[in-house]
Amino acid sequence: MNDAFLVLEVYPDHIKLISKGQWTLKSVRKIEDELQKIPFDKKIIWDVSSVDEFDSAGVLLFIEKYELFQAKTEVEVIGYTSKQSQMYKLLKTERKHKEVIVHPKEGWVEDIGHKTVDFYYDIKEFLSFSGELFIALAQNLLSPRQIRLKETVYHIYHSGFTALMIVSLTAFLVGMVIAYQGSVQLAKFGADIFIVDTVGISMVRELGPMITAIVIAGRSGSSYTAEIGAMKITEEIAAMRTMGFDPYHFLVLPRIFALVIALPLLIFFSDLMGIFGGMVASQMQLGISFDQFVNRLYEVLEVKHYILGMIKGPVFAFLIAAVGCFRGFQVSENTESIGLHTTQSVVNSIFLVIAFDALFSVIYTELDL
């Protein structure tokens, strides 16, 4: 054996193992190779008095082999110093703390409890976020010079103008579907012309705002979460706070202002394209010309329907932008968290859009609007 690290003395009733030299990170591999050759058929007396230097790697190797020898035969350690004993106890304790504890499988009651607690803390964090957001919003409104116009215009372009094509196409197809499905039923009663009422009023009051908001929630709301989440992972947000910049003024409010401005404009185009889709389908399915469709539309589509639908735009926009930014700030220090919170952002935004659309419908009905 290598005299620099181990000496093995064999006696009739025991084996004496003498450790020597430097038991450090540089030598643990060589020492381990030698320790693997030690037999287990007799009692082992391990003398560590001749060790010149011990570091944590050497002690961990000693602990590992000591436990292995102890499982096979009787082991007695002699010659250790107080310093070696302290390091042994310290690393032994750390190893115990790092052991994996297998918890019993939780039942459905525990699962409901965990989800309830998570939901409570989620609501608590959102309320805290909303409080800081409204404070920043009030400061901007009281001092309009603080509004970051350049960033707001940038987000209007990326959240609004670049979404124009997908929003228009979606609304056009929805208008065609309504016209096709409605025409089949109306034709049975000879009320073909009422397809104009169905398409025009439903698109302007309900479907136009809701379809547009859902598309924007999946497109722009998710991008808000991903952008802010990436900034949090790269510690840009922490750097902003360190330099005295409020992330709500620089990151959140420009996105909210941009979407509040852009979404009503997108809803306007959505209404036009939805009605145009209904016109195309009505001519193909019922033979109603464009002139007949427009004339009937002038008779039944009052301005109040357009206004009632457009009122929803800023509300939906605020919800989508606020939820998107909130989930972005929740991203933790790993990339997997970005995907998780982006998904939550889209789901939460769409749910809130539908819930508030239902609330608007109830209010409009109660007010006879």
N, C-alpha and C positions, 0 to 999 in steps of 0.2 A: 504493500500500500504506500501511498504518498506520505512520507514522513512529515511533510509540511502541514498536513491537516488531520490525519487519523493514524492511530497506532492500535492494533488489535492484539491483545494478549489473551490466550486461551488457557483456562485452568480446568481441572476435572469437574468442578461443580458450577463454574460460572465463566462468563466472558467479560474481560475488562476492555472497555472502549475508551481510549484516551484522545480527546480532541486537542488539536494544536494549531498554531498559526492564526491567520486572519480569516474569520468567518464573516465575509462581507459579500456584497452583491457581485463582485468580480469573481469570486471563488465558489459561489454556491453550486454551480453546475458540476464542477469537479468533485466537490464534497458529496453531492447527491449521488453521483456515480459510485463513489466508494461506499456510501452508506447502504446502497442496494445490495452489496455483497455480504452484509452482516447476517449470520445465521440466527435463528430464533429458538434453537433447541435447548438453550441453557439460560440461566439468569444473566442479565446484562447489568454490569456496573459501569455507568457512564461518567467519566471524569472530565470535567470542563475547566479544571484549574489552569491548564497550560494554554488556554486560548488567549492570544494577544489582543484581539479586537473583535467585537461583536457589533454588527449593525442590525437594522430591522429585518433585512433579508436573511441574514444568518440566523437570527432568533426564530423567524417564521419557519425556516427549514428545520431547525431543532425541534420546534413544537410539532411540526408535521411528522417527523420521524419518531419522536418520542411517543406520540399517540399511536403510531403504527406498531412500534416495538411493544408498547404496553398492552395492545390488543392480542399479541402473540405469546408473550412471556412476562416474567417479572422484571421490572426495570428499576434501578436505583441510581439517582443522579447525585454526584458528590463534587465538591470543589468549586461550586458556583459562588460568585461574588454578589454583594448586595445590589450593585448596579445591574448585573445580569438578571437578578431576581426581579427587580423592578420592571425592566424592559419585558421580561417574560410575562409578568402579570398584566402589564398594559396591553400588549399585543394579544394575549389570550382573551382579555375582556372585549377588545374590539372585534375579534373573530366571533365571539358569541353573539355580539350585537348584530353582526352582519348575516347571521344564519337566517335562512328563509323560513318564515313561519307560515305554515299552511293553515289557512282558516277554513272552518267548515263551510260547506256550500250554503249560501243564503237562500231563504225561502221567499215566496212572493210578498209576504208581509214586510220583510226587511227591505226588499227591492222597492216597494211602494214608499217606505219610510225614507230611503236614500233619495229617491226622486223628488219627494216632497221637500226635503231639506235643500236639495240642489235648486229646486224651483224658488224656494223662499229667498235663498241668497242671490239668485239671478234677478228676482224682482227688486231686491234691496240695492243691488249694484246698478240696475237700470234707473231707479229713483234717484240715486246719488248722481249718476250721469246726467239725468234730466235736470236736476237742480243746478249743476254747474253749467249746463248748456243754456238754460234760461237766464242765468246771471250774465253769461257772455253775450247772449242775444240782446238783453236789455242794455248792456253797455254799448253795443254796436248801434242800436237804434237811437240811444240818447246822444251818441257821438258818431254820426255817420262817417266822419273822416277815418274812423278805424276800420270801416268795411274794406276788405281787400278786393278791389274791383278787378284787378288783373287775374287773380286766381278764380274769381267768380265767373268771369267771361270764359276762361279756359275750361272750367267744368260745364258751363252751359253748352259749349261746343261739343265736348266729349260725351256728356250725359244726354244732351238733347238732339243736336243736329245730326250726329253720327248714328243716332237711333231712329232717325226719321224713316228710313227705308223699311226696317223690320216692323216698326209699328204700323206703317201704312199698309204693308202687305198683310199683316195679321188682321187688321181691321177690315180690309177688303174681303178677305176670305170669310171672316165671321159674318159680314153683311150678306154675302152670297149664300152662306149656309142658312141664315135666318129666312131669307127670301125663298129659297128652295123648299125648306121644311114647311114654312107658313103657307106657301102657295098651294101645296097639296091639300091642306085642310080647307082653306078658303074657297078653292075651286069647287068643292063639293056643295057649297051653298050659293054659288054664283056671286061671291063677294070678292072677286079678284082684286078690285081696286084698293081694298083695305090692306093689301100687303104693303102699300106705301105708308100707312099709319103705323103698322107693326115695325117696319124697318126704321123709319125716321125717328119715332119717339123712343124706341128701345135703344137704338144706337146713341142718341144724343143724351138721354137721361141716365142710362145704366151701363150698357155694354161698352160704349166708347171709353169713358173714364176708367172703368174697371179693367178692361183688356189692356189699355195703355199702361196702367199702373202695374199690372202683373208682369208685363214684358219688361218694364223699367226696373222692377224689383229684381228680376232674374238677371238683368244685364248690368245696370248701373249700381244697384244696391250691393250686389256681390263684389263689384270692382272696388267700391268704397272699403268694404271689409278687407279685401285682399291687399289693397294699397296701404292702409293704415296698419294692418297686421304685419306686413313686411317691414314697415318703418319701425314697428315696435321690436321685432326680432333683431334688426340691425342696430337697435338702440338709438335711432335718430330722435325718437320722441323724448327719451331720457336726456339726450343732449340738448334738445330744445328747452326743456324745463330747466336744465342746468344754466343755460345762457339767459334765462329769464323770459323766454317766449311761451305764451299760453297756447297749447295745442288746440284748444277750442276755437281760438280766434284765427289760427293759421290753417287748421286742418278741417274742422267740423263745420263752422259757419259758412265758409265759401261753398262747400258742397251742398249745404241745406239751401242757401240762397239760390244757387244755380238750379237745383232741381225744382224749387218752388216756382221759379220763372219758366223753366223749360217744360215742365209737365203740362200745364194748361195749354201751351202752344202745341204740344204733341197731341193732346186730346182733341184740339180743333182739327188737326189734320186727320186724326183717327176717325172723327165723326164724318168728315167729308168722304174719306175712302170707304168707310162702312156703308154709307148711303149709296155711293157709286157702285159698290159691289152688289147692293140690293137692286139697283137700277138694272145692272147687267143681267142678273139672274131673273128679274121680273120680265124683262123683254124676251129672254130665251125660254122661260117656262110658261109665262102667261100671255105673251105678246103685247105687254104694256110698253108703249114707246117712251122714249126719254122725255118728250114734251108732256105726255100725260102724267108721267111720274112726277115731274117738277111742278106742274100745275096743282096736282093733288097735294104735294108736299107744302106748297104755299098755304093751302087751306087748313091743314091739320097741325103743322109744326109751328107752335107758338114760340115766341122768344123766351118765355119763362122756362120751357123745357131745356133750352140751351144753357140758360143761366144756372138752373138747378144742377145740371150735369157739370158745368164748369166750376161750381163752388167746391166740388169734391177734389179738384185737382191739387190745390195748395195743401189740403189736409193729407191726401195720399202721399204727396211729395215729401212733406215733413216727416211722416211716419217712415217712409222708405229710407230717406237719408239718415235719420236719427238712429234707426235700428242698424243700418249698415255701418255707421261710424262706431256705435256702441259695441258691436261684435268685433270690430277691428281692434278696439282698445282692450278687449278681453283675450286676445291672442297671447299665448304663453311663449316660452323660449324654444319652440321647435316648429318645423315646417308643417308637421302633421296637424298642428293646431289651426293653421290657416285654413286648410280644407274643411275641418270640422266647423269652425265658426262661420266660414263662408256659407256652408250649407244651412246652418242655423239662421243666418241672416236672411237668406232667400225664403226659407220656410216661414219664419216669423213675420217678414214683411208681407208676404202673400196672405197669410192668415189675417193680419191686421187690416189689410186692404179690404178683404171680403167682409170682415166683421164690421168695419166702419161703413162700408157700402150698405150693409143690412141696416145699420143704425140710421143712416141717412134716409133709407126707404121708409122706415117706421116713422121718422120725424116728418117727412114729406106727406105721408098718408094722414097722420094725425092733424097736420096743419092744412089738409085738403089742398095741396099744391100739385 
